[in-house]
Structures are given as C-alpha cells and as structure tokens.
Amino acid sequence: MRTAIPTAAIFILSAVFAVAQNVIYVDAARGDDQLDGLSPQKALRSIAAAMAKVQPGDTVSLGAGQCFYENMVFLRGGSAWQPITIEGNGATLSGLAPVPADQWQDLGDGLFFQADGTRVGAQAPYLIDRDNQRLEGSRKPEELKPGQACWLPKGIYLRCAAGVTPAQLEL
C-alpha cells in the first residue's frame, strides 16, 4: 500500500531547504563593505566581507573580469542541499597585491624600506618581482645583497642593485 505525503509536509521540507538563497554581489571597483551586497547597486567591495555574510545556500557573485587581491576564506560551509556557490564571472583571485612603488624610503647604499607590518595568519608574506621570482634574503636588513628582501613585523626591507629603484622592479 502506498502512502501519500501530505502537501503540508512537502511545503515544510521545501522551506527548510530554501532558507538562505541570497546572491551576494562583490565589486572591487565600486563596492562598499558597509552595504548589504544583495544587489549589484549595493555590492560589497571585498570577498572577505562577502564571506562574513554568506550562509549555506547563498551565491557569491564576483565582479566580471575584476582582480581581487585577497584570499577567499570560508567562515562556514554549505551542504549537498545548500551549497555555497561562487560565480567567478571571469574574475581573478590573487593572494598577491602590488606594493605601492611611491612609498619606499631610501635608507642609502641601495637599501629601501616600506612600513608595512601586514601578516596573514601563519603565512609570512614575501615579495616577487615582475618575473614572478621570489625575492628572499637574510632576516637582517643590513645583510641583504642586491636583489634580496626581507619582510619583518615593522615593514619590508629591499636591497637594490646600484642605480635601480623599487619602482623599476614592479614588486
């Protein structure tokens, strides 16, 4: 004998699985993290702000063709019935961010400094040049050789070859 499932039970089950189904928009160029992100006109600026708001069943829609210089960290997960969906729309995600070329201080003898104590989690940041080569060196700025860098809590130290500036390296 077959038993019919009451319509009310189907409605309740549907409601349980359709709780959070928002689209959260992220626009790196025009967004604002103080907005709700629930429409393209009220888009958030950062993926981090979207990840703080996203719930199971939601979709995060990234700005078409934009580059986001941040990591995507999920603070909560979805499920098979309510996945968290990311619409890339041709966007690029990069944990790398350009170092502002105009903020280097010339300390003399080819040594440059930029105050930036940024650290993310357990990961120590590092510099790469325009050829994607990592610039490494001593943990002591005075021991750096030309083309080497170190990132300490108070900032970045870089030793350039004679006649070369950090702006020329496109870090």
KESEDREN-214515 format. One line per 3 residues: their letters; for each residue z, x, y of C-alpha. Coordinates in steps of 0.5 Angstrom, whole numbers, plus 500, padded with zeros to 3 digits. Each point is the difference from the previous one (the first is absolute). Layout:
a	Z:X:Y | ... $
This chain:
mrt	500:500:500 | 498:503:507 | 505:499:506 $
aip	497:500:507 | 503:504:505 | 503:496:506 $
taa	496:500:506 | 506:502:504 | 502:506:495 $
ifi	493:503:502 | 501:499:507 | 507:504:500 $
lsa	496:505:496 | 495:501:505 | 505:500:506 $
vfa	504:506:496 | 493:504:499 | 498:499:507 $
vaq	506:501:504 | 497:506:504 | 493:501:501 $
nvi	499:502:507 | 495:505:503 | 503:506:504 $
yvd	495:503:505 | 500:507:502 | 496:503:505 $
aar	502:507:502 | 496:500:507 | 502:493:503 $
gdd	506:498:495 | 507:500:503 | 506:501:495 $
qld	504:495:504 | 495:494:498 | 501:496:493 $
gls	493:502:497 | 498:493:498 | 493:500:504 $
pqk	495:505:502 | 502:499:507 | 508:501:498 $
alr	498:506:496 | 505:506:498 | 499:507:502 $
sia	503:504:494 | 499:499:493 | 508:501:500 $
aam	501:494:504 | 496:496:495 | 503:503:494 $
akv	507:498:503 | 498:493:501 | 495:499:493 $
qpg	503:495:495 | 497:499:493 | 494:496:500 $
dtv	498:503:507 | 494:504:502 | 500:505:505 $
slg	493:501:504 | 499:506:503 | 495:501:506 $
agq	493:501:498 | 498:507:500 | 506:503:503 $
cfy	504:506:498 | 508:499:499 | 503:507:501 $
enm	506:498:495 | 503:499:493 | 500:493:497 $
vfl	507:499:497 | 501:493:497 | 507:498:501 $
rgg	500:494:495 | 495:499:494 | 496:494:498 $
saw	499:497:494 | 494:498:495 | 500:493:503 $
qpi	502:502:507 | 497:507:501 | 500:503:507 $
tie	492:502:502 | 498:505:504 | 493:498:504 $
gng	497:507:502 | 494:498:504 | 497:507:500 $
atl	507:503:503 | 502:507:498 | 507:501:499 $
sgl	502:508:501 | 507:503:500 | 498:505:505 $
apv	500:499:507 | 497:504:505 | 504:505:504 $
pad	499:499:508 | 497:506:502 | 503:500:507 $
qwq	507:500:498 | 500:507:497 | 505:505:504 $
dlg	497:507:501 | 506:505:498 | 496:506:500 $
dgl	497:505:495 | 496:494:497 | 506:496:498 $
ffq	500:493:502 | 505:494:500 | 500:493:500 $
adg	506:496:500 | 499:495:494 | 506:499:495 $
trv	496:495:496 | 502:500:493 | 499:494:495 $
gaq	504:499:494 | 501:506:496 | 493:502:502 $
apy	499:506:504 | 494:500:505 | 495:505:501 $
lid	494:502:504 | 493:500:497 | 494:503:504 $
rdn	493:496:501 | 498:503:494 | 506:497:496 $
qrl	503:506:499 | 508:500:500 | 503:505:505 $
egs	506:503:497 | 504:506:501 | 507:502:501 $
rkp	506:496:501 | 502:504:506 | 495:500:506 $
eel	501:507:502 | 497:502:493 | 494:496:501 $
kpg	493:503:499 | 494:498:504 | 497:493:496 $
qac	507:498:498 | 505:495:502 | 507:497:498 $
wlp	503:493:502 | 507:501:501 | 505:494:502 $
kgi	499:501:507 | 493:501:500 | 493:503:498 $
ylr	499:508:501 | 493:503:499 | 497:507:501 $
caa	493:500:502 | 495:506:500 | 499:503:507 $
gvt	496:496:504 | 501:494:496 | 504:494:502 $
paq	503:494:496 | 495:495:503 | 494:504:497 $
lel	503:499:493 | 500:493:501 | 506:499:496 $
